[in-house]
Amino acid sequence: CSVCVSADGQYALFVDSRGNLKLWEVASRRYLRTFKGHNSSVCLSADGRHALSGSGYETFKLWEVETGRCLRTFEGHTFRVNSVCLSADGRYALSGSNDTTLKLWEVETGRCLRTFEGHTDGVNSACLSADGRHTLSGSKDKTLKLWEVATGRCLRPFEGHTDGVNSVCLSADGHHALSGSGDRTLRLWALDWELEDKDPAGWDEGARPYLQNFLTL
């Protein structure tokens, strides 16, 4: 099963044991709507207006929450879509599949912008960082991988689980990652951004006296 709560806490969207995708009002526990077509993973947009759902097939769908209308179907994976995620601004979607890849999509057009390749087994879970610069994936190959969204480059793998990684999450500040695995453990990881390549900074004239003293010494 998969479940997602809206950012304001008003609604919950989940896949029940029979594979039905349902929307509920949290406070009243009132059932609102069923979305027909997909039944593997779900994600609500930050504003609660749209939802993504993955399926047991090679596609996933974008829904209008208020009406239950399917707005777009995303096609491109070659096996089951296990995980879906929306960027904070709702412009981009991320999907993970049993075809071992992650894909980044432009929501407005449904166009695939980038494919992330490197896992050796199906991708069970993926999430985007709050600033949209990085994504984290968890796979049946027992590893997590941190990716640079702009280039599709894998920045580093995380190894330690002894079974497939079923769920991953990045902290809001991007300093930590959490993973859940079939080995029945949760692992908290520290992301050492001090090791990340950074763009060169511009020259600050105020640093000249310190540089001169350093060179003299």
Rosetta blueprint (number, residue, H / E / L):
1 C L
2 S L
3 V E
4 C E
5 V E
6 S L
7 A L
8 D L
9 G L
10 Q L
11 Y E
12 A E
13 L E
14 F E
15 V E
16 D L
17 S L
18 R L
19 G L
20 N L
21 L E
22 K E
23 L E
24 W E
25 E E
26 V L
27 A L
28 S L
29 R L
30 R E
31 Y E
32 L E
33 R E
34 T E
35 F E
36 K L
37 G L
38 H L
39 N L
40 S L
41 S L
42 V E
43 C E
44 L E
45 S L
46 A L
47 D L
48 G L
49 R L
50 H E
51 A E
52 L E
53 S E
54 G E
55 S L
56 G L
57 Y L
58 E L
59 T E
60 F E
61 K E
62 L E
63 W E
64 E E
65 V L
66 E L
67 T L
68 G L
69 R E
70 C E
71 L E
72 R E
73 T E
74 F E
75 E E
76 G L
77 H L
78 T L
79 F L
80 R L
81 V E
82 N E
83 S E
84 V E
85 C E
86 L E
87 S L
88 A L
89 D L
90 G L
91 R L
92 Y E
93 A E
94 L E
95 S E
96 G E
97 S E
98 N L
99 D L
100 T L
101 T L
102 L E
103 K E
104 L E
105 W E
106 E E
107 V L
108 E L
109 T L
110 G L
111 R E
112 C E
113 L E
114 R E
115 T E
116 F E
117 E L
118 G L
119 H L
120 T L
121 D L
122 G L
123 V E
124 N E
125 S E
126 A E
127 C E
128 L E
129 S L
130 A L
131 D L
132 G L
133 R L
134 H E
135 T E
136 L E
137 S E
138 G E
139 S E
140 K L
141 D L
142 K L
143 T L
144 L E
145 K E
146 L E
147 W E
148 E E
149 V L
150 A L
151 T L
152 G L
153 R E
154 C E
155 L E
156 R E
157 P E
158 F E
159 E L
160 G L
161 H L
162 T L
163 D L
164 G L
165 V E
166 N E
167 S E
168 V E
169 C E
170 L E
171 S L
172 A L
173 D L
174 G L
175 H L
176 H E
177 A E
178 L E
179 S E
180 G E
181 S E
182 G L
183 D L
184 R L
185 T L
186 L E
187 R E
188 L E
189 W E
190 A E
191 L L
192 D L
193 W H
194 E H
195 L H
196 E L
197 D L
198 K L
199 D L
200 P L
201 A L
202 G L
203 W L
204 D L
205 E H
206 G H
207 A H
208 R H
209 P H
210 Y H
211 L H
212 Q H
213 N H
214 F H
215 L H
216 T H
217 L L
